[in-house]
Amino acid sequence: MTAWFQSFLGFEFGWFVATLIGILLIALPLMLAVAMIIYADRKIWAAMALRRGPNVVGPLGLLQSFADGLKVFLQETIIPTAANKGLFLLAPIIFFTVALLAWAVIPFQAGVVLANINVALLYILAISSIGVYGVIISGWASNSKYPFYSALRAAAQMVSYEVSIGFVLISVVLWAGSFNLSTIVEAQQAHIFGFINGFGFNPLLFPMAVVFLISAMAETARAPFDLTEAESELVAGYQTEYSSMAFALFWLGEYGNVLLMCALNATLFWGGWLPPVDWAPLYAVPGIIWLFAKILFFFFVFSWVKATVPRYRYDQLMRLGWKIFLPLSLLWVFLVSGYLMLTRWMV
């Protein structure tokens, strides 16, 4: 597509137009997906609590998220008198933008990726580490103690679990031999017994898939790790003082990050766009359908855990990250690298 635009519009302008179209093809469906998974999230919680959930606005309540979006759009943006106005408004923009930027390197199908860079995993780690600044700035700029306490908790929580996630990713990179997400997906084809696709079916990598899934919940502050938004302790968290679209940007960014973690789970451990089994008829289904199905499954797991598992205490959260996941993921880097060196020497 880029070459076609460049031939008609010139190199620089053609590249710009093609890239802009690619960004819109990712960002607009992602925003629609966020609206629909918020609806799905509420329906799953309701079903597990024997309630109806959204069922009034639109058929089966499908338009409830859009009604909520219109409501916050029409509300007034209230800025506290003592707040730092510039930073107060900048924080949700940073949080939302960072949530979108990481999707640039997610491969939706073979060759269908906005930026097929060789350091895609490093890019995602760098982008995700920037997201904490939006949280910290929002808590500080609000000039209120509850948002500030929540922002400090969020910063500590995100940094703690990014460390273990980093070591989990090292295990995957060692096995695939690349930081490129497309290459990692291709390395999972026929990985087990010559016909099962996915690192997650590998007994040596399955524990890391579990650690990554739980760490992803903590990284995105989802229950039972939603200590940054614990209503009984911190009112509503770092976004307590926000209203209207500023609050909505935090909401959209949070669900965008959840979908990103679901996509990374599918891509790193469960074959990405590949079908579960390396069987020719299954490849007739477009790879993007397989990827979306896996993302939806992991999102259901996120919602299931939120509806059923009680919230952790903050000391339990930190202990899990630093005293269990960090040593475990570090040990697994040693085991995986040792196994790969041994098998390479034997070959």
C-alpha positions in Angstrom: 0.0 0.0 0.0 2.8 2.4 0.9 4.5 1.8 -2.5 1.2 2.5 -4.3 0.8 5.9 -2.6 4.5 6.7 -3.1 4.2 6.1 -6.9 1.3 8.6 -7.2 2.1 11.2 -4.5 5.9 11.1 -4.3 8.0 9.4 -1.7 7.7 11.6 1.4 4.0 12.6 1.0 3.0 9.1 -0.1 4.7 7.6 2.9 2.9 10.1 5.2 -0.5 9.3 3.7 0.0 5.5 3.8 1.2 5.7 7.4 -1.7 7.9 8.5 -4.2 5.5 6.9 -2.5 2.6 8.7 -2.7 4.5 12.0 -6.4 5.1 11.5 -7.1 1.5 10.5 -5.7 0.5 14.0 -6.9 3.4 16.2 -10.5 3.7 15.0 -11.3 -0.1 15.3 -9.5 -0.1 18.6 -11.7 2.6 20.0 -14.8 0.7 18.8 -13.4 -2.4 20.4 -12.8 -0.6 23.7 -16.5 0.5 23.7 -17.7 -3.0 23.1 -15.5 -4.7 25.6 -16.6 -2.3 28.3 -20.1 -3.5 27.5 -18.9 -7.1 27.5 -17.0 -6.6 30.8 -20.2 -5.3 32.5 -22.3 -8.2 31.1 -19.8 -10.8 32.3 -19.7 -9.2 35.8 -23.5 -9.1 35.8 -23.8 -12.8 34.7 -21.5 -13.9 37.4 -23.4 -11.9 40.0 -26.8 -13.1 38.7 -27.7 -9.6 37.4 -28.9 -8.4 34.0 -26.2 -5.8 33.2 -26.7 -3.2 30.5 -30.0 -4.1 28.6 -31.9 -0.9 27.9 -30.0 1.4 25.5 -30.1 -0.2 22.1 -30.8 -3.9 21.3 -29.5 -6.0 24.2 -28.0 -2.9 25.6 -25.3 -2.8 22.9 -25.3 1.0 22.7 -24.8 1.6 26.5 -21.1 2.4 26.1 -21.8 5.0 23.4 -24.5 6.6 25.6 -22.0 6.8 28.4 -19.4 8.3 26.0 -21.9 10.9 24.9 -22.8 11.7 28.5 -19.2 12.4 29.5 -18.6 14.3 26.3 -21.4 16.7 27.1 -20.3 17.3 30.7 -18.2 20.2 31.8 -14.5 19.6 32.5 -14.0 20.8 36.0 -10.4 21.8 37.1 -9.8 22.2 40.8 -8.8 25.7 41.9 -5.5 24.7 43.4 -4.5 22.2 40.5 -1.7 22.8 38.1 -4.0 23.3 35.1 -1.5 22.6 32.3 -0.3 19.3 33.8 -3.8 18.4 35.0 -5.0 18.4 31.4 -1.8 16.9 30.0 -1.9 13.8 32.2 -4.9 12.0 30.6 -3.6 12.8 27.1 -0.3 11.1 27.9 -2.0 8.1 29.4 -4.3 7.6 26.4 -1.7 8.3 23.8 0.8 5.8 25.2 -2.0 3.2 25.3 -2.4 3.6 21.5 1.3 3.9 20.6 2.1 0.3 21.7 -0.3 -1.1 19.1 2.0 0.1 16.3 4.1 -3.1 16.5 1.4 -5.7 17.1 1.2 -8.0 14.1 -2.4 -8.8 13.2 -1.5 -11.3 10.5 1.5 -12.3 8.5 2.8 -9.0 7.0 -0.1 -6.9 8.5 1.7 -4.7 11.1 2.1 -0.9 11.1 5.8 -0.9 12.2 7.6 -4.3 11.6 10.7 -3.3 13.6 13.3 -5.7 14.9 13.1 -4.3 18.4 9.4 -4.5 18.8 9.5 -6.0 22.4 11.9 -3.3 23.5 9.7 -0.7 22.0 6.7 -2.1 24.0 8.7 -2.1 27.2 9.8 1.5 26.6 6.3 2.7 25.8 4.6 0.9 28.7 7.2 2.5 31.1 6.2 6.0 29.8 2.5 5.4 30.8 3.3 5.7 34.5 4.1 9.4 33.9 0.5 10.1 33.0 -0.6 8.5 36.3 2.0 10.3 38.5 1.3 13.7 36.8 -2.4 13.3 37.3 -2.1 12.5 41.0 0.4 15.4 41.6 -1.3 18.0 39.5 -4.7 17.4 41.2 -3.2 18.9 44.4 -5.3 16.4 46.5 -4.0 13.8 48.9 -6.1 10.8 47.7 -5.1 11.1 44.0 -1.5 11.6 45.1 -1.4 8.5 47.3 -3.0 6.5 44.5 -0.5 7.8 41.9 2.4 6.7 44.2 0.9 3.3 44.6 0.4 3.0 40.8 4.0 4.0 40.1 5.3 1.4 42.6 3.0 -1.3 41.3 3.7 -0.7 37.6 7.5 -0.6 38.1 7.4 -3.8 40.3 5.6 -5.9 37.7 7.5 -4.5 34.7 10.7 -6.1 36.1 9.2 -9.6 36.2 7.5 -9.1 32.8 10.9 -8.1 31.4 12.5 -11.4 32.5 9.5 -13.3 31.2 10.1 -11.7 27.8 13.8 -12.6 27.9 12.8 -16.3 28.1 10.6 -15.9 25.0 13.3 -14.0 23.1 15.9 -16.6 23.9 13.7 -19.4 22.5 12.5 -17.4 19.4 15.9 -15.8 18.8 14.4 -12.4 17.9 12.8 -9.3 19.4 10.5 -9.0 16.4 6.9 -10.0 17.2 6.3 -11.4 13.7 9.3 -13.6 14.0 8.3 -14.8 17.5 4.9 -15.8 16.1 6.5 -17.7 13.2 8.8 -19.5 15.6 5.7 -21.0 17.4 4.5 -22.8 14.3 4.5 -26.6 14.8 6.4 -26.0 18.0 5.1 -29.0 20.0 5.1 -32.5 18.5 5.4 -31.0 15.1 1.8 -29.9 14.8 0.8 -27.7 17.9 1.4 -24.0 17.5 2.3 -21.9 20.6 5.1 -21.5 23.2 2.5 -21.8 25.9 2.2 -25.6 25.2 5.9 -25.9 25.9 6.3 -27.3 29.5 9.4 -25.1 30.0 7.6 -21.9 28.9 4.1 -22.6 30.3 5.0 -21.3 33.8 6.2 -18.0 32.2 2.9 -17.7 30.4 1.1 -17.9 33.7 3.4 -15.4 35.3 2.9 -13.0 32.3 -0.8 -13.3 32.5 -0.9 -12.5 36.2 1.7 -9.7 35.9 -0.4 -8.2 33.0 -3.3 -8.0 35.4 -1.2 -6.2 37.9 0.5 -4.0 35.3 -3.0 -2.8 34.1 -4.3 -2.4 37.7 -7.1 -4.9 37.1 -8.7 -6.8 40.0 -7.5 -8.3 42.2 -4.6 -5.8 41.9 -6.7 -2.6 41.5 -5.1 -1.1 44.6 -4.8 2.3 42.8 -8.6 2.5 42.6 -9.6 0.8 45.8 -12.9 2.6 46.6 -12.8 1.9 50.3 -9.3 3.4 50.6 -8.7 6.0 47.9 -12.2 7.1 46.7 -11.6 6.6 42.9 -7.8 6.6 42.6 -5.5 9.0 40.8 -8.4 10.2 38.5 -10.7 11.3 41.5 -10.6 15.0 40.5 -11.2 14.4 36.8 -14.5 14.7 35.0 -15.9 14.8 31.4 -13.6 13.7 28.6 -10.5 13.9 30.8 -11.9 11.1 32.9 -13.0 9.2 29.8 -9.4 9.3 28.4 -8.2 7.5 31.5 -11.0 5.0 31.1 -10.2 4.4 27.4 -6.5 4.2 28.1 -7.0 1.6 30.8 -9.1 -0.7 28.5 -6.7 -0.1 25.7 -3.9 -1.3 27.9 -6.0 -4.4 28.9 -6.5 -5.3 25.2 -2.8 -4.7 24.5 -1.9 -7.2 27.3 -4.4 -9.7 25.9 -2.8 -9.3 22.5 0.7 -9.8 23.9 -0.4 -12.9 25.7 -1.8 -14.3 22.4 1.3 -13.2 20.4 4.1 -14.3 22.7 2.7 -17.6 24.0 -0.3 -18.9 22.1 0.6 -18.5 18.4 -0.7 -15.0 17.6 -2.4 -15.2 14.2 -1.7 -18.9 13.9 -4.4 -21.5 14.5 -3.9 -23.8 17.6 -3.0 -26.8 15.4 -0.7 -26.7 12.3 -3.3 -28.3 10.1 -3.8 -26.9 6.5 -7.6 -26.5 6.5 -7.4 -24.2 9.6 -5.3 -21.8 7.7 -8.3 -21.0 5.5 -9.5 -18.9 8.4 -7.8 -15.5 8.2 -5.1 -15.1 10.8 -6.6 -11.9 12.2 -9.7 -13.9 13.2 -7.6 -16.4 15.2 -5.8 -13.4 16.9 -9.1 -11.7 17.8 -10.5 -15.0 19.2 -7.5 -15.4 21.5 -7.7 -11.7 22.6 -11.3 -12.2 23.5 -10.6 -15.4 25.4 -7.9 -13.6 27.5 -10.2 -10.7 28.1 -12.8 -13.1 29.4 -10.2 -14.4 31.8 -9.5 -10.8 32.9 -13.2 -10.2 33.6 -13.7 -13.6 35.2 -10.9 -12.9 37.7 -12.2 -9.4 38.4 -15.7 -10.8 39.2 -14.5 -13.7 41.4 -11.2 -13.0 43.1 -11.1 -10.7 46.2 -8.7 -7.7 46.2 -5.2 -8.2 47.5 -3.7 -6.1 50.3 -0.9 -3.8 49.1 1.8 -5.7 51.0 0.6 -8.9 49.4 0.8 -7.2 46.0 4.4 -6.1 46.5 5.4 -9.5 48.0 4.0 -11.4 45.0 5.9 -9.1 42.6 9.3 -8.9 44.3 9.6 -12.1 46.3 7.8 -14.6 44.1 7.6 -13.5 40.4 11.0 -11.8 40.2 13.1 -14.7 41.5 10.9 -17.2 39.6 11.2 -15.3 36.2 15.0 -14.9 36.8 15.4 -18.6 37.6 13.5 -19.4 34.4 15.8 -17.3 32.3 18.7 -19.4 33.7 16.8 -22.7 33.0 15.7 -21.7 29.4 19.1 -20.4 28.4 20.8 -23.5 29.9 18.4 -25.8 28.1 19.0 -24.0 24.8 22.8 -24.1 25.2 22.7 -27.8 26.1 20.5 -28.8 23.1 22.6 -26.6 20.8 25.8 -28.3 22.0 24.2 -31.7 21.6 23.2 -30.9 18.0 
